[in-house]
């Protein structure tokens, strides 16, 4: 099975109020994210993270990522500078890229942290998945049509 997620923001207290997440603090949010992930994802599954794992550095990134099941792939987001630090264990991700395309069940997926108005295969049924928007109400695919 493959899964897609974005903008986990582990250890980021301010994201709770910024996007109205229903947690008391970052510790409670981290525990819920890890529990929910591991209840759904098996060790054999693939998970594509579309950016913003954490902005709190490589040590905390490794702490969170090492608890998550599955093979993890990272599409680099604006808060993922930890991956470039020598102290970060690169083996926690199968790969790290700025952009990727994959085909799954005869559908092309275009993966990028940021939304794009058009992408490779836009007029040919491909699907663009992204993060970064944090559920901003005015941004909705149906509003673009």
Legacy VTK file of the C-alpha trace (Angstrom):
# vtk DataFile Version 3.0
C-alpha trace
ASCII
DATASET POLYDATA
POINTS 145 float
0.000 0.000 0.000
1.148 3.563 -0.520
0.203 6.605 1.514
0.703 10.331 1.152
0.926 12.929 3.899
2.319 16.421 4.383
3.060 19.071 6.967
3.426 16.885 10.020
5.334 19.649 11.829
6.554 17.457 14.666
7.527 19.458 17.795
6.005 22.666 16.427
3.770 24.203 19.124
2.753 27.179 16.977
1.300 25.000 14.200
-1.417 23.931 16.657
-2.897 27.432 16.836
-1.863 28.399 13.292
-4.041 25.717 11.699
-6.358 24.970 14.613
-5.117 21.451 15.402
-6.975 20.017 18.369
-4.019 19.370 20.675
-2.974 20.910 23.971
0.733 20.982 23.074
3.335 19.592 20.661
4.013 16.539 22.823
0.362 15.487 22.661
0.302 16.195 18.893
3.492 14.169 18.303
2.117 11.198 20.238
-1.169 11.287 18.283
0.571 11.599 14.911
2.867 8.661 15.656
0.062 6.497 17.069
-2.291 7.202 14.159
0.472 6.606 11.594
1.497 3.282 13.117
-2.092 2.066 13.446
-2.522 2.517 9.673
0.919 1.913 8.122
2.653 -1.472 8.059
6.437 -1.930 7.816
6.037 -2.921 4.132
3.994 0.159 3.149
5.429 3.201 1.398
4.718 6.690 2.719
5.445 9.807 0.684
5.815 12.831 2.943
5.190 15.999 0.934
7.316 18.251 3.086
7.595 19.871 6.484
8.407 16.993 8.798
9.818 19.356 11.411
11.659 22.619 11.692
13.226 21.625 15.006
16.482 20.074 13.780
17.970 16.715 12.913
17.944 15.164 16.409
14.200 15.665 16.875
13.526 14.715 13.244
15.323 11.409 13.794
13.462 10.859 17.064
10.072 11.181 15.359
10.927 9.446 12.073
12.513 6.435 13.763
9.183 5.669 15.452
7.197 5.617 12.192
6.528 2.362 10.343
6.965 1.927 6.610
9.431 3.007 3.943
9.485 6.789 3.971
10.176 9.132 1.056
10.537 12.884 1.497
9.576 15.606 -0.916
11.526 18.457 0.619
9.446 21.256 2.118
10.446 24.694 3.332
10.948 23.376 6.896
13.090 20.339 6.094
16.599 21.772 6.383
17.465 19.017 8.869
18.039 16.559 6.004
21.172 18.466 4.936
22.828 18.318 8.347
25.697 15.831 8.748
24.091 14.630 11.993
20.934 13.437 10.207
20.667 9.709 9.492
19.825 9.615 5.763
18.766 5.961 6.013
15.487 7.063 7.645
14.315 7.967 4.116
14.508 5.788 1.022
15.149 9.037 -0.841
14.805 12.804 -0.494
13.818 14.878 -3.541
12.452 18.314 -4.332
9.981 16.914 -6.862
8.918 13.449 -7.968
6.522 11.672 -10.280
5.291 8.138 -9.793
2.782 5.856 -11.409
0.483 3.799 -9.251
-2.498 1.780 -10.490
-2.151 3.373 -13.949
-2.345 6.895 -12.510
0.509 9.387 -12.588
1.086 11.323 -9.389
3.104 14.534 -9.387
4.521 15.213 -5.931
5.731 18.619 -4.795
5.545 20.470 -1.487
4.002 23.548 -3.069
0.777 23.720 -5.108
1.062 24.205 -8.873
-1.628 25.455 -11.220
-0.451 23.073 -13.961
1.845 20.037 -13.874
3.098 17.237 -16.073
0.034 15.372 -17.307
-2.395 18.031 -16.057
-4.557 17.569 -19.159
-4.145 13.796 -19.107
-5.685 12.748 -15.779
-2.513 12.966 -13.665
-2.928 14.018 -10.054
-0.840 16.654 -8.297
-0.417 16.115 -4.557
1.129 18.777 -2.337
1.262 20.200 1.150
2.168 23.692 2.337
-1.316 25.219 2.292
-2.410 24.062 5.772
-6.059 23.823 4.774
-6.300 27.460 3.804
-10.019 27.916 3.106
-9.631 29.983 -0.074
-7.404 27.339 -1.680
-9.593 24.593 -3.049
-9.156 22.678 -6.305
-12.819 23.137 -7.155
-12.419 26.919 -6.923
-9.776 26.769 -9.674
-12.122 25.205 -12.225
LINES 1 146
145 0 1 2 3 4 5 6 7 8 9 10 11 12 13 14 15 16 17 18 19 20 21 22 23 24 25 26 27 28 29 30 31 32 33 34 35 36 37 38 39 40 41 42 43 44 45 46 47 48 49 50 51 52 53 54 55 56 57 58 59 60 61 62 63 64 65 66 67 68 69 70 71 72 73 74 75 76 77 78 79 80 81 82 83 84 85 86 87 88 89 90 91 92 93 94 95 96 97 98 99 100 101 102 103 104 105 106 107 108 109 110 111 112 113 114 115 116 117 118 119 120 121 122 123 124 125 126 127 128 129 130 131 132 133 134 135 136 137 138 139 140 141 142 143 144
